[in-house]
Amino acid sequence: MKIHEYQAKQLMAERGIPVPRGVVATTVDQAVAAVRPLIEETGNKVVVVKSQIHAGGRGKGRFKEHPDLGGVNVVTDGIDGGIAAAEDKVRELATKMLGSTLVTIQTGEAGKTVNTLYIEQGIDIADELYLSVLLDRATSRNIVMSSSEGGTEIEEVAANTPEKILKEEIDPAHGLLGFQASRMAHGLGLEGDAHRNGVKFIQTLARVAVELDTDLVEINPLVVTTDGKVMALDGKMSFEANALYRHSDVAGMRDVSEEDPAEATANEHGLSFIKLDGTIGCMVNGAGLAMATMDIIKHVGGEPANFLDVGGGATAEKITEAFKIITADPNVKGIFVNIFGGIMKCDTIAEGVVEAVNEVGLEVPLVVRLEGTNVELGKQIIDESGLNVVSAQDMKDGAQKIVGLAS
Amino acid sequence: MSILVNAGTKVLVQGLGRTGRFHTDMAIAYGTQMVAAVHPSKAGTVEHFAGETDHSGVPGRGDTYELDLPIFRSVTEAKDATGADASVVYVPPPFAADAIMEAAEAGMELVICITEGIPVADMVKAKRYLDDRGTRLVGPNCPGVITPEECKIGIMPGYIHTAGRVGVVSRSGTLTYEAVYQLTTIGLGQTTAVGIGGDPVNGTNFVDVLKLFNDDPVTEGVIMIGEIGGTAEEEAAAWIAENMTKPVAGFIAGTTAPPGKRMGHAGAIISGGMGTADAKIDALREADVTIAPTPSDLGAAMVEAMG
């Protein structure tokens, strides 16, 4: 689960990790009202207006409605014009940004509506670094990863200058040790106060990441200020869904408006669903088989419209919901049901499919492939239903049939 | 011969909820030697199982079975009393890692964890705990391990399996069934089928299982089924190129999976351009693995690889 930058910074601040001071705004007036206290309390006349969406690349992103405007804007009007000038500029920016659609390299062409702004104090930056905590699957350990190339995507650093990436392993029994954090801070070129603050930052972040069951924490950039402070200028956090049950504060930060509505509905019904751009809707049991079903559709010349795993214990109700989600996609020109019934019996699936079609209706071709437990009974139920359903011998046969029928 | 489990394997079960009870019943019907259950509050009682024998399993049994499975307070007590050498874990996600560590502490040689949805941090800790002990963990989030007609541990349907010549190792449950079913249909059968699970942190990886199959005198060839995410398939390819003396056929799921999305399994995600299906397929081809273009071609690919 992803959260917004301002939420990640709130979680960090609560746990003693230095972040710039900021105020959340969902209206223009709130944004303007944030300016005076920020400037007065920090003594810094610069404020930054940042769009809050669940996607990276906000700074370089552009608004559909205002093609010249980026997603993150530094307001320097306060330096010469005082607080009133800064307020005027923030009012102008917030008016344009709130409710508009931000398109970044990660949002796709459709972009995302900006409903929330984060107004943050300006920072006098001496150096920009990169810091993250993530799972290293090869060793089954969490690692802290850093680089002196702040502000650059880590994939880019890994491709061009891999020697600039530093890694330290977090021992599950001992956590990240002091000397490891110190070694990393030295490797990043931190000296004196900055080194001391950097060690504390790295060690605290490593501990918080593990405590909160994060998938990924990425601070890019991590900044060193001109007076030797170390601070998270940006902050991205995502959380492992399986562990959310023990973090109710984090679970409460979920923003459903940032999720694909079909995917959110599917999740509510215990279905694993991911929307794609093709025309063949897929309903499958098992994640591996569901992926392979998408692959085989492509292999025989079609394009899958979705990934959908109904899971091991699918009921008629679940299958009906799955059908509703698939048929709600106007791109879908055909549906392929691919089931290998192990524990799940084919007759249960067949009954579910018949029930779902009777309830939801069927305006596109449907191919059903059933194999496994009670397969004959399942096929009989489909055949006797009087529905316009095509049976398939195996998964390849089914894929060929549905792609043929849908084109 | 076979790997990991055979007719002599004595199994205890941790977690006797609805799922655990159902699959324990299926295992007994198959002929698996279930010897004990562990349940802290039901200890001292027995769980009664009875039903019709699954004749696709261990041969030579009557048509019905009846068994009173003794329940113990802890894995150590159950092991001491029954001589169990493998444990299967059906404990719910929040407590499953603890159950795995308890089994390791008790000195179980083999722990097979079926549970899906264990927090990654719990598994990181459990793996660290297992490092210092001699326990092999298979899973979590896997269908289990079966040596056909000898021992079935897990949630796979028994009747699609036949004792035979090919080993199967896979990250996906239903794709394992596809492969097994084709091997049965074409008459090759299976020595052992091992589900290593779809989680990013698991106990046993492809290389571990490939080594076992390579050393098993009965296994003549191996089908390995991978998917996007991580680098376990690339590591397997490197090991195969150096060490494998038997033909390997393979399939990798997720060629069409979009980057950055978790495809059902917690471990099935392409991140930062790493873990793509194409990279895995290339690595396996380099190691002379016969790649099946679709799961429907797995049996044929195995036949081709075996010459």
Interface residues (C-beta under 8 A of the other chain):
Chain A: L135 R137 A138 S140 R141 N142 I154 E155 A158 D171 P172 A173 V210 D213 D215 E240 N242 A243 Y245 R246 S272 I274 L276 V284 N285 G286 A287 G288 L289 A290 M291 A292 M294 D295 I296 I297 K298 H299 P304 F307 D309 G312 F340 G341 G342 I343 E371 G372 T373 D394 M395 K396 D397 A399
Chain B: H23 P93 P94 G117 I118 P119 V120 A121 D122 M123 V124 K125 K127 R128 P143 I155 M156 P157 Y159 I160 S170 R171 S172 G173 T174 L175 Y177 E178 Y181 G198 P200 V201 I225 E227 I228 G229 G230 T231 A232 E235 F251 A253 G254 T255 T256 A257 P258 K261 M263 G264 H265 A266 G267 A268 G272 G273 A277 P293 T294 P295 S296 D297
